[in-house]
Amino acid sequence: MYFELDGERRQIRELALQFAHREIMPRAVQADRDCAFPLEVQALAVELGLASVNLPAAVGGAGLGCLDLVLVTEALCYGCLGIGTALCINALAAQPIVLAGSKEQQARYLGRIAAGALASFALTEPGAGSDVAAIRTRAERVAGGYLLSGSKTWISNAPLAEFFVVFAKTDPAAGHKGMTAFIVPRDSAGRSVGEPLGKLGQRAAPTAEVFLDRVFVPEENRLGEEGSGFALAMAVFDHSRPMVAAFGVGLLERCIDESLAYAKERRSMGHTLVEHQAIAHKLAEMRMRLEAARLLTYQAAWRVDQGRPNTLQASVAKATAADAAMWGATEAIQIFGGMGYSTEYPVEKLFRDAKVLQIYEGTSEIQRNIIAREMLRAA
């Protein structure tokens, strides 16, 4: 076992971290207040190759692996989880096309992402969040393709996406085996996007509902075979959950840095806060949870790159990192005391941003269900 990153990966992480400090952090507060993603950051990330880490070289991407994506994601989300999410969530929309897309589909759509386009992964519905198989969006076969009807909600980057990977039921009677994925361009007739949804945190990452009113999708825009959509979505999550775990790792490290800097300066009862054991122990526990979450996240990503099953490890990493980030953000506010509740300091935003990590991409409870299921399978 070897725990040291090689020189190239250290350079990738350092490049992303410098970008976060230089381009993301100065914009984070205003982007959060405006509930707006600064598109100039996307353009700059594209120039540096930070927006196409996991895309194949053949379509203009860097052709790197899941671990490389995790390193970049962790650094960007250190700067701002909202902006970082909007930048990195393209990888979620790209992954179904990487896994199941034809060469023509990859060249056409992944090439657009590599050039700077934003895209959306459209699975969640008002009545189908954790229960993916319960989606009701329908894909009716017609001459030359399909008519899609239904609605999606909480779709990241939907207000800005140039295309959507939409999951629908081609055979509702078949349950999860009747689900199929499609690529739906933004300008498709009958497709519309609602107003950006108001959110507690990650306000710089635009999120909205997507409506499909008998949207015609040509057969060449179907991803894989009919009925393969559920298996494809599960495979995508095995790739994307390490990335989402890295969201939490980046945010937790930011919580530690902000808390430690404040605790070294703020004085109480004749001593700096960090000299009080109660505060020092909070910082120590935050570091312990960071190290555990980071190693679990790297392991889950490494298994993807090695072609090994990682369903268990991805769920362990995602749940651990999400829970650690929420706990760490809460403790950061305690360390700051009353000032932690103020918008004058960044920890209130870190707290707001952290919460959804325990909800999207499979709640922490769903991750525990998956972990238990994988344990039983191995027993």
GIMONOR-V471590 format. One record per pair of residues at least 4 apart in sequence whose C-alpha atoms are under 8 Angstrom apart, sorted by the first residue. I is the first residue (numbers start at 0). J is the second residue. If there is no record, write none. Layout:
i: {I;I}
j: {J;J}
This chain:
i: {4;4;5;6;7;8;8;8;9;10;11;11;11;11;12;12;12;12;13;14;15;15;15;15;15;16;16;16;16;16;16;17;18;18;18;19;19;19;19;19;19;19;19;20;20;20;21;22;22;23;23;23;23;23;23;24;24;24;26;26;27;27;27;27;27;28;29;30;30;30;30;30;30;30;31;31;31;31;31;31;32;33;33;34;34;34;34;35;35;35;35;36;36;36;36;36;37;37;37;38;39;40;41;41;41;41;42;42;43;44;44;44;45;45;45;45;45;45;48;48;48;49;50;50;50;50;50;51;51;51;51;51;51;52;52;52;52;52;52;52;53;53;53;53;53;53;53;53;53;54;54;54;54;54;54;54;54;54;54;55;55;55;55;55;55;56;56;56;57;58;58;58;58;58;59;59;59;60;60;63;63;64;64;65;65;65;65;65;65;65;65;66;66;66;66;66;67;68;68;69;69;69;69;69;69;69;70;70;71;72;72;72;72;72;72;72;73;73;73;73;73;73;73;74;74;75;75;75;75;75;76;76;76;76;76;76;76;76;76;77;77;77;77;77;77;78;78;79;79;80;80;80;80;80;80;81;81;81;81;81;81;81;82;82;82;82;83;83;84;84;84;84;85;85;85;85;85;85;87;88;88;88;88;89;89;89;89;89;90;90;91;91;91;91;91;92;92;92;92;92;92;93;93;93;93;94;94;94;95;95;95;95;95;95;95;96;96;96;96;96;96;97;97;98;98;99;99;99;100;100;100;100;101;101;102;103;104;104;104;105;105;106;107;108;109;110;111;111;112;112;112;116;116;117;117;117;117;117;118;118;118;118;118;118;118;118;119;119;119;119;119;119;119;119;120;120;120;120;120;121;121;121;121;121;121;121;121;122;122;122;122;122;122;123;123;123;123;123;123;123;123;124;124;124;124;124;124;124;125;125;125;126;126;127;127;127;127;129;129;129;130;131;132;132;132;132;133;133;134;134;135;135;135;135;136;136;136;136;136;136;136;137;137;137;137;137;137;137;137;138;138;138;138;138;138;138;139;139;139;139;140;140;140;140;141;141;143;143;144;144;144;144;144;145;145;145;145;145;146;146;146;146;147;147;147;147;147;147;147;148;148;148;148;148;149;149;149;150;150;150;150;151;151;151;152;152;152;153;153;153;153;154;154;154;154;155;155;155;155;156;156;156;156;156;157;157;157;157;157;157;157;158;158;158;158;158;158;158;159;160;161;161;162;162;162;162;163;163;163;163;164;164;164;164;165;165;165;165;166;166;166;166;166;167;167;167;167;167;168;168;168;169;169;169;169;169;170;170;170;170;170;171;171;172;173;174;175;175;176;176;176;176;177;177;177;177;178;178;178;178;178;179;179;179;179;179;179;179;179;179;180;180;180;180;180;181;181;181;181;182;182;182;182;183;183;183;185;186;187;187;188;188;189;189;189;189;189;190;190;190;190;190;191;191;191;192;192;192;192;193;193;193;193;194;194;195;195;195;195;196;196;196;196;197;198;199;199;200;200;200;200;200;200;201;201;216;216;217;222;223;223;227;228;229;230;231;232;233;234;235;236;236;237;237;237;237;237;238;238;238;238;239;240;240;240;240;240;240;241;241;241;241;241;241;241;241;242;242;242;243;243;243;243;244;244;244;244;244;244;244;244;244;245;245;245;245;246;246;247;247;247;247;247;247;247;248;248;248;248;248;248;249;250;250;250;250;251;251;251;251;251;251;251;252;252;253;254;254;254;254;254;254;255;255;255;255;255;255;256;257;257;257;257;258;258;258;258;258;259;259;259;260;261;261;262;262;262;262;262;262;262;263;263;263;264;264;265;265;266;266;266;267;267;270;270;271;272;272;273;273;274;274;275;276;277;278;278;279;280;281;281;282;283;284;285;285;285;286;287;288;288;289;289;289;290;291;292;292;292;292;292;293;293;294;295;295;295;295;296;296;296;296;296;297;298;298;299;299;299;299;299;300;300;301;302;302;302;302;303;303;303;309;310;310;311;311;311;311;312;313;314;314;314;314;314;315;315;315;315;316;317;317;317;318;318;318;318;318;318;319;320;321;321;321;321;321;322;322;322;322;323;324;324;325;325;325;325;325;325;326;327;328;328;328;328;328;329;329;330;331;331;331;332;332;332;332;332;332;332;332;333;334;335;336;337;338;338;339;339;339;339;340;340;341;342;342;345;346;347;348;349;350;352;353;354;355;356;356;357;357;357;358;358;361;361;362;363;364;365;366;367;368;369;370;371;372;373;374}
j: {8;9;9;10;11;12;67;70;13;14;15;67;70;71;16;70;71;74;17;18;19;49;71;74;75;20;71;74;75;77;78;21;22;23;75;23;24;74;75;76;77;78;79;24;25;78;25;26;40;27;40;75;78;79;82;28;78;79;30;37;31;78;79;82;203;32;33;34;35;36;37;82;202;203;35;81;200;201;202;203;202;202;203;202;203;204;205;202;203;204;205;82;85;203;204;205;41;82;203;42;43;44;45;50;86;115;46;115;47;48;49;50;49;50;51;113;114;115;52;60;61;71;86;87;89;113;115;59;60;61;90;112;113;60;61;62;63;64;67;68;60;61;62;63;64;65;67;68;90;58;59;60;61;62;63;93;97;109;113;59;60;61;62;63;97;60;61;62;106;105;106;109;110;113;110;113;114;110;113;67;68;68;304;69;238;241;242;300;301;303;304;70;297;300;301;304;71;72;242;73;241;242;245;296;297;300;74;245;75;76;83;87;242;245;246;249;77;245;246;247;248;249;250;78;249;79;80;82;83;249;80;81;82;83;84;245;246;249;250;246;249;250;251;252;253;83;253;83;250;84;201;246;250;349;352;85;200;201;202;203;204;352;86;201;203;204;87;246;88;201;204;246;89;155;156;203;204;205;91;92;119;155;156;93;112;117;118;119;94;239;95;119;120;235;239;96;118;119;120;163;164;97;109;112;118;98;235;238;99;100;164;222;231;232;235;100;101;104;105;109;222;105;109;231;235;222;223;231;104;105;222;223;105;222;106;107;108;109;220;109;110;110;111;112;113;114;115;116;116;117;118;160;161;156;159;160;161;162;156;157;159;160;161;162;163;164;154;155;156;157;160;162;163;164;154;155;163;164;165;151;152;154;163;164;165;166;209;131;134;151;154;165;166;127;128;131;134;151;152;153;154;128;134;135;150;151;152;153;150;151;152;133;134;131;132;133;134;361;362;365;134;229;174;175;178;229;174;175;167;168;149;167;168;171;147;148;149;150;166;167;168;146;147;148;149;167;168;169;171;145;146;147;148;167;168;169;145;146;147;169;144;145;146;169;145;146;217;218;215;216;217;218;219;214;215;216;217;218;213;214;215;216;167;211;212;213;214;215;216;210;211;212;213;214;210;211;212;208;209;210;211;208;209;210;207;208;209;196;206;207;208;206;207;208;209;204;205;206;207;160;204;205;206;207;163;192;205;206;207;208;209;192;193;194;195;205;206;207;205;185;184;185;182;183;184;185;182;183;184;185;180;181;182;183;180;181;182;183;178;179;180;181;228;178;179;180;181;228;177;178;179;177;178;179;225;226;174;176;177;178;226;177;178;177;177;178;226;229;226;227;228;229;225;226;227;228;225;226;227;228;229;221;222;223;224;225;226;227;228;229;221;222;223;227;228;216;220;221;222;216;220;221;222;187;216;220;190;190;214;215;214;215;210;211;212;213;214;209;210;211;212;214;209;210;211;207;208;209;210;207;208;209;210;207;208;205;206;207;208;205;206;207;208;202;202;351;352;348;351;352;353;354;355;351;352;220;221;221;228;227;228;231;232;233;234;235;236;237;238;239;240;360;241;303;309;310;313;242;300;303;313;243;244;313;314;316;317;360;245;296;297;299;300;313;316;317;246;296;300;247;317;356;360;248;292;296;316;317;318;319;320;321;249;293;296;320;250;356;251;320;321;323;324;353;356;252;289;292;293;320;324;253;254;324;349;353;255;285;289;323;324;327;328;256;289;257;258;327;328;331;346;349;259;282;285;286;327;331;260;261;331;345;346;262;282;331;334;335;263;273;282;264;265;335;266;271;272;273;278;334;335;271;272;273;271;272;271;272;270;271;272;271;272;274;275;275;278;279;278;279;278;279;279;280;281;282;334;283;284;285;330;286;287;288;289;323;327;290;291;292;323;293;320;323;294;295;296;316;319;320;323;297;320;298;299;312;315;316;300;313;316;317;320;301;302;312;303;309;312;313;316;304;313;305;306;307;308;309;307;308;309;313;314;373;315;369;370;373;316;317;318;366;367;369;370;319;366;367;370;320;321;363;366;322;357;362;363;366;367;323;324;325;353;356;357;363;326;356;357;363;327;328;353;329;350;353;354;356;357;330;331;332;346;349;350;353;333;350;334;335;339;346;336;337;338;339;340;346;347;350;339;339;339;340;341;343;344;344;345;346;347;346;347;347;347;348;349;350;351;352;353;354;356;357;358;359;360;362;361;362;363;362;363;365;366;366;367;368;369;370;371;372;373;374;375;376;377;378}
